């Protein structure tokens, strides 16, 4: 017909067609958005989570409760998204980022290494598995509250007595913890007395009373009773531990690369503050 050859008529008809298609598409999307599908795979996943918490498999009633809870949560989440309640919410952003981090971590599971690869890695990281040096010691404590400005002089007086053969139990002040310790590594001494005390203690030789050493508590005169030297680790007895450490390192590196690749999909613009 001649009317359909008119350019204005054609333009109007195309516009009406586009409006109709948009209305149909929006309606279809709306219907899809209003449909909550609880897949068999999702039910299986939720049942596993439930069983891990409850310590038993869910019954029929439990299963229905699991499904109802999922539907309720999904409906609330969708309505919150529709209303834009999560926009700009730092907590929600962090939870989403954390969930994505978990997904990336699950994809970063390495294959098991060969025995030769694992042994080579162990040789390169042997110090991580070595038994640390440990020290047994006795100490005489001096309290800052009791001795005040004379604490150094009083400690030196007690040191002279100790070196002359006095009984260490008769000197110093009561201590909140023990006065003798057996086979402690440096990290444990650090935890108990502080890093400076631990560093000084692990420089001492065995058998003699030390000059006053400071700690988080006050001053101490220390005698090293025994030194257990660091022991080199052997591969076979701790193979499982080495494998676990290797897998953790591989997962961490794979995840780092995966996150780096994700970031590479974006253009990052950092605005300068005025």
C-alpha positions as CSV (number, residue, x, y, z in Angstrom):
1,X,0.0,0.0,0.0
2,X,1.1,3.5,-0.7
3,X,0.8,4.7,2.9
4,X,3.5,2.3,4.0
5,X,5.9,3.8,1.5
6,X,5.7,7.2,3.2
7,X,8.9,7.8,5.2
8,X,7.1,9.4,8.2
9,X,4.7,6.4,8.4
10,X,7.7,4.0,8.2
11,X,9.4,5.9,11.0
12,X,6.3,5.8,13.2
13,X,5.8,2.1,12.6
14,X,9.4,1.3,13.5
15,X,9.1,3.3,16.6
16,X,5.9,1.5,17.6
17,X,7.7,-1.8,16.9
18,X,10.6,-0.9,19.1
19,X,8.3,0.2,21.9
20,X,6.4,-3.1,21.7
21,X,9.6,-5.2,21.7
22,X,10.9,-3.2,24.7
23,X,7.6,-3.7,26.6
24,X,7.7,-7.5,25.8
25,X,11.4,-7.8,26.9
26,X,10.9,-5.8,30.1
27,X,7.9,-7.9,30.9
28,X,9.8,-11.2,30.3
29,X,12.7,-10.0,32.4
30,X,10.3,-9.0,35.1
31,X,8.8,-12.4,35.1
32,X,12.2,-14.0,35.2
33,X,13.2,-11.7,38.1
34,X,10.0,-12.8,39.9
35,X,10.8,-16.5,39.6
36,X,12.8,-18.1,42.4
37,X,14.2,-21.4,41.2
38,X,15.5,-23.8,43.9
39,X,17.6,-26.2,41.9
40,X,18.4,-29.7,43.0
41,X,22.1,-28.8,43.1
42,X,21.3,-25.9,45.4
43,X,19.2,-28.1,47.7
44,X,22.0,-30.6,47.9
45,X,24.5,-27.8,48.8
46,X,22.1,-26.5,51.5
47,X,21.6,-30.0,52.9
48,X,25.3,-30.5,53.2
49,X,25.7,-27.2,55.1
50,X,22.8,-28.2,57.4
51,X,24.2,-31.6,58.0
52,X,27.6,-30.1,58.9
53,X,26.0,-27.9,61.5
54,X,23.4,-30.4,62.9
55,X,25.6,-33.5,62.8
56,X,23.0,-35.6,61.0
57,X,21.2,-35.8,57.6
58,X,18.0,-33.6,57.3
59,X,14.6,-35.3,57.5
60,X,11.7,-34.5,55.1
61,X,10.5,-31.8,57.5
62,X,14.0,-30.4,57.9
63,X,14.4,-30.4,54.1
64,X,11.2,-28.3,53.6
65,X,12.4,-25.9,56.3
66,X,15.7,-25.5,54.4
67,X,13.9,-24.7,51.2
68,X,11.5,-22.3,52.8
69,X,14.4,-20.5,54.5
70,X,16.3,-20.3,51.1
71,X,13.2,-18.9,49.3
72,X,12.6,-16.3,52.1
73,X,16.2,-15.2,52.0
74,X,16.2,-15.0,48.1
75,X,13.0,-12.9,48.1
76,X,14.4,-10.5,50.7
77,X,17.7,-10.2,48.8
78,X,16.0,-9.5,45.5
79,X,13.7,-6.9,47.0
80,X,16.6,-5.2,48.7
81,X,18.5,-5.1,45.4
82,X,15.4,-3.7,43.7
83,X,15.2,-0.9,46.2
84,X,18.9,-0.3,46.0
85,X,19.4,-0.9,49.7
86,X,22.9,-2.2,49.2
87,X,24.2,0.7,47.2
88,X,27.2,2.3,49.0
89,X,26.9,-0.1,51.9
90,X,30.5,-1.0,53.0
91,X,29.6,-4.1,54.9
92,X,27.7,-5.6,51.9
93,X,30.6,-4.7,49.5
94,X,33.0,-6.5,51.8
95,X,30.8,-9.6,52.1
96,X,30.4,-9.8,48.3
97,X,34.2,-9.3,47.9
98,X,34.8,-12.0,50.5
99,X,32.4,-14.4,48.7
100,X,34.2,-13.8,45.4
101,X,37.5,-14.3,47.2
102,X,36.2,-17.7,48.4
103,X,35.2,-18.6,44.8
104,X,38.6,-17.6,43.4
105,X,40.2,-19.7,46.2
106,X,38.2,-22.8,45.3
107,X,39.4,-22.5,41.7
108,X,43.0,-22.2,42.9
109,X,43.5,-25.8,44.1
110,X,46.8,-27.1,42.8
111,X,47.6,-30.6,41.6
112,X,49.7,-32.7,43.8
113,X,53.4,-32.4,43.1
114,X,55.7,-35.3,42.2
115,X,58.0,-36.6,44.9
116,X,60.9,-35.0,43.2
117,X,59.2,-31.6,43.0
118,X,58.1,-31.7,46.6
119,X,61.6,-32.8,47.8
120,X,63.2,-30.0,45.8
121,X,60.7,-27.4,47.3
122,X,61.5,-28.8,50.8
123,X,65.2,-28.4,50.3
124,X,64.6,-24.7,49.3
125,X,62.5,-24.1,52.4
126,X,64.1,-26.4,54.9
127,X,64.5,-23.7,57.5
128,X,60.7,-23.5,57.8
129,X,60.6,-27.0,59.2
130,X,63.7,-27.0,61.4
131,X,63.2,-27.4,65.1
132,X,64.1,-24.1,66.7
133,X,66.8,-23.6,69.3
134,X,65.4,-23.9,72.8
135,X,66.7,-22.7,76.2
136,X,66.1,-23.7,79.8
137,X,66.7,-20.9,82.3
138,X,66.3,-19.7,85.8
139,X,65.8,-16.0,86.7
140,X,65.8,-13.7,89.7
141,X,63.2,-10.9,89.4
142,X,63.4,-7.3,90.6
143,X,60.2,-5.2,90.6
144,X,60.3,-1.5,89.6
145,X,57.4,-0.8,92.0
146,X,59.4,-2.1,95.0
147,X,62.9,-0.9,94.1
148,X,62.2,2.4,92.2
149,X,65.3,4.2,91.1
150,X,67.6,1.8,93.0
151,X,66.5,-1.2,90.9
152,X,69.7,-1.4,88.9
153,X,71.9,-1.1,92.0
154,X,69.9,-3.7,93.9
155,X,70.1,-6.1,91.0
156,X,73.9,-5.6,90.8
157,X,74.2,-6.3,94.6
158,X,72.2,-9.5,94.2
159,X,74.3,-10.5,91.2
160,X,77.5,-10.2,93.2
161,X,75.9,-12.5,95.9
162,X,74.9,-15.0,93.2
163,X,78.4,-15.1,91.7
164,X,79.7,-15.8,95.2
165,X,77.5,-18.8,95.6
166,X,74.3,-17.5,97.3
167,X,71.1,-19.4,96.8
168,X,69.1,-17.7,94.0
169,X,65.8,-18.7,95.7
170,X,66.6,-16.3,98.6
171,X,67.1,-13.3,96.4
172,X,64.9,-11.0,94.3
173,X,61.1,-10.5,94.4
174,X,58.1,-12.8,94.0
175,X,57.2,-13.2,90.3
176,X,53.8,-13.5,88.8
177,X,54.8,-16.5,86.6
178,X,57.5,-19.2,87.1
179,X,61.1,-18.6,88.1
180,X,62.4,-21.6,86.1
181,X,61.5,-22.6,82.5
182,X,62.5,-25.7,80.5
183,X,63.1,-25.9,76.8
184,X,61.4,-22.7,75.5
185,X,61.9,-21.5,71.9
186,X,62.5,-17.8,71.3
187,X,59.0,-17.1,70.2
188,X,57.6,-18.4,73.4
189,X,60.0,-16.4,75.5
190,X,59.0,-13.4,73.5
191,X,55.3,-14.1,74.3
192,X,56.0,-14.4,78.0
193,X,58.6,-11.7,78.6
194,X,58.7,-9.4,75.5
195,X,61.0,-9.3,72.4
196,X,64.0,-7.4,74.1
197,X,64.3,-9.9,76.9
198,X,64.0,-12.8,74.5
199,X,66.7,-11.4,72.2
200,X,69.1,-10.8,75.1
201,X,68.4,-14.3,76.6
202,X,69.2,-16.1,73.4
203,X,72.6,-14.4,73.3
204,X,73.7,-15.8,76.7
205,X,76.0,-18.7,77.3
206,X,75.0,-21.5,79.6
207,X,76.1,-21.8,83.3
208,X,76.7,-18.2,84.5
209,X,74.4,-15.5,85.9
210,X,73.9,-12.7,83.5
211,X,74.0,-8.9,83.9
212,X,70.5,-7.4,84.6
213,X,68.2,-7.9,81.6
214,X,65.0,-5.8,81.2
215,X,61.6,-7.2,80.4
216,X,58.0,-6.0,80.3
217,X,57.9,-6.7,84.1
218,X,61.2,-5.2,85.3
219,X,64.8,-6.5,85.7
220,X,66.0,-10.1,85.8
221,X,69.2,-11.9,86.5
222,X,69.3,-15.0,84.3
223,X,71.2,-18.2,84.3
224,X,70.9,-20.5,81.2
225,X,70.6,-24.0,82.5
226,X,70.7,-25.8,79.1
227,X,70.7,-25.0,75.4
228,X,69.0,-27.3,72.9
229,X,70.5,-26.5,69.5
230,X,68.3,-26.0,66.4
231,X,67.7,-29.4,64.6
232,X,67.6,-29.7,60.9
233,X,64.4,-31.3,59.6
234,X,64.4,-34.5,57.6
235,X,62.0,-34.9,54.7
236,X,60.4,-38.3,55.0
237,X,59.1,-38.1,58.7
238,X,57.3,-34.8,57.9
239,X,56.3,-35.4,54.3
240,X,52.6,-34.7,55.0
241,X,53.4,-31.4,56.7
242,X,55.6,-30.4,53.8
243,X,52.9,-31.3,51.3
244,X,50.3,-29.2,53.2
245,X,52.7,-26.2,53.3
246,X,53.5,-26.6,49.5
247,X,49.8,-26.7,48.7
248,X,49.0,-23.7,50.8
249,X,51.8,-21.7,49.0
250,X,50.5,-22.8,45.6
251,X,47.0,-21.9,46.5
252,X,48.1,-18.5,47.7
253,X,50.1,-17.8,44.6
254,X,47.3,-19.1,42.2
255,X,44.8,-16.9,44.0
256,X,47.0,-13.9,43.8
257,X,47.4,-14.4,40.0
258,X,43.6,-15.0,39.6
259,X,42.8,-11.8,41.4
260,X,45.4,-10.0,39.4
261,X,43.8,-11.3,36.2
262,X,40.3,-10.1,37.4
263,X,41.7,-6.6,38.1
264,X,43.2,-6.7,34.6
265,X,39.7,-6.7,33.2
266,X,39.1,-3.2,34.5
267,X,40.5,0.2,33.8
268,X,41.6,1.7,37.2
269,X,41.4,5.4,37.5
270,X,42.7,7.0,40.8
271,X,41.7,10.6,41.1
272,X,44.1,12.9,42.9
273,X,42.8,14.6,46.0
274,X,42.9,18.4,45.9
